[in-house]
Every structure is written in structure tokens, then in C-alpha cells.
């Protein structure tokens, strides 16, 4: 179960990072065309990058420190779900399942 937590945590974080960069690009294009609330998309992308990195750290320490990994993954998934947008729906779910796998593996 710890290896599954490691793999799912890293995969969820990497795809979340890709989605965050895509959101930054969409927000940047929106800002270039003076679209309304394009700054919100950029801010959500910046926040998603931070929580994707937190999820990546949590996933990578799933084998060595499962309790810390579960806490990091739960925080990252919770915060990314709070800033939920269309690109970020799948990745918090991966991080939530990874946190549960890490807790069960103890």
C-alpha cells in the first residue's frame, strides 16, 4: 500500500502541476486580452502550483514517513479542493486516495 501511495501521490502531484501551469497560461492569455477575472485564474494557478509541490513532497515521503505523508497529502488535497476549478477536479481526488492508502498502510 505504501508503494501505491507513493505512485499515486507523485502522479497526482505531477498532473496537478501540469494543470496549474495550464491555468497560468490561460489566465495570462485572458489578461492579455483584458478578460474579466483573468487575475483570479492566475492566482488559482499560483496556489495550485504550491499545493502540487506540497503533494509531491507528501507523495515522495510516503514510504519513509507515512504519517507525515498522509498529513501533507490531506492538506494539499483539501486546499486544492477549496480552490476547485474545472482543471483541478481529478488531482485532489488522487491525493485524497493516496492519503488514505498511506494511513491504512501503517
C-alpha positions as CSV (number, residue, x, y, z in Angstrom):
1,X,0.0,0.0,0.0
2,X,2.9,2.4,0.6
3,X,4.2,1.9,-2.9
4,X,0.7,2.6,-4.2
5,X,0.6,5.8,-2.1
6,X,4.0,6.8,-3.4
7,X,3.0,6.3,-7.1
8,X,-0.5,7.9,-6.8
9,X,0.9,10.8,-4.8
10,X,3.6,11.6,-7.3
11,X,1.3,11.1,-10.3
12,X,-1.5,13.3,-8.8
13,X,1.0,16.0,-8.0
14,X,2.7,16.0,-11.4
15,X,-0.6,16.1,-13.2
16,X,-1.7,18.8,-10.8
17,X,1.4,20.8,-11.6
18,X,0.7,20.4,-15.3
19,X,-2.9,21.7,-14.8
20,X,-1.6,24.6,-12.7
21,X,0.8,25.7,-15.4
22,X,-2.0,25.4,-18.0
23,X,-4.2,27.5,-15.8
24,X,-1.4,30.1,-15.5
25,X,-1.2,30.1,-19.3
26,X,-5.0,30.5,-19.7
27,X,-5.0,33.3,-17.2
28,X,-2.1,35.0,-18.9
29,X,-3.9,34.9,-22.3
30,X,-7.0,36.2,-20.6
31,X,-5.0,39.1,-19.0
32,X,-3.5,39.9,-22.4
33,X,-7.0,40.3,-23.8
34,X,-8.2,42.2,-20.7
35,X,-10.8,39.5,-19.9
36,X,-12.7,39.9,-16.7
37,X,-11.4,37.9,-13.7
38,X,-8.4,36.6,-15.5
39,X,-6.3,37.6,-12.5
40,X,-8.4,35.1,-10.4
41,X,-7.4,32.3,-12.8
42,X,-3.7,33.3,-12.4
43,X,-4.0,33.4,-8.7
44,X,-5.6,30.0,-8.6
45,X,-2.8,28.7,-10.8
46,X,-0.2,30.0,-8.5
47,X,-1.9,28.5,-5.5
48,X,-2.2,25.2,-7.3
49,X,1.5,25.1,-8.0
50,X,2.2,25.5,-4.3
51,X,-0.1,22.7,-3.3
52,X,1.1,20.5,-6.2
53,X,4.6,20.8,-4.8
54,X,3.3,20.0,-1.3
55,X,1.5,16.9,-2.7
56,X,4.7,15.9,-4.5
57,X,6.7,16.2,-1.2
58,X,3.9,14.2,0.6
59,X,3.9,11.5,-2.0
60,X,7.6,11.2,-2.1
61,X,7.9,10.6,1.6
62,X,5.1,8.0,1.7
63,X,7.4,5.1,2.3
64,X,9.7,6.6,4.9
65,X,7.3,8.7,7.0
66,X,3.7,7.6,6.3
67,X,2.1,9.8,9.0
68,X,3.7,13.0,7.7
69,X,2.9,12.0,4.2
70,X,-0.7,11.5,5.0
71,X,-0.9,14.9,6.6
72,X,0.8,16.7,3.7
73,X,-1.3,14.9,1.1
74,X,-4.5,15.7,3.1
75,X,-3.6,19.4,3.4
76,X,-2.7,19.6,-0.3
77,X,-5.9,17.8,-1.4
78,X,-8.1,19.9,0.9
79,X,-6.7,23.2,-0.2
80,X,-6.8,22.3,-3.9
81,X,-10.4,21.2,-3.5
82,X,-11.2,24.5,-1.9
83,X,-9.8,26.4,-4.9
84,X,-11.6,24.0,-7.2
85,X,-11.9,24.7,-10.8
86,X,-12.5,22.6,-13.9
87,X,-8.9,21.5,-14.3
88,X,-8.4,20.6,-10.7
89,X,-11.1,18.1,-10.1
90,X,-9.3,14.8,-10.6
91,X,-6.0,15.6,-8.9
92,X,-7.3,16.3,-5.4
93,X,-9.1,13.0,-5.6
94,X,-5.9,11.2,-6.3
95,X,-4.2,13.0,-3.4
96,X,-7.1,12.1,-1.0
97,X,-6.9,8.4,-2.0
98,X,-3.2,8.5,-1.6
99,X,-3.5,9.9,1.9
100,X,-6.0,7.2,2.8
101,X,-3.7,4.5,1.4
102,X,-0.8,5.9,3.5
103,X,-2.9,5.9,6.7
104,X,-4.1,2.3,6.0
105,X,-0.6,1.1,5.3
106,X,0.6,1.8,8.8
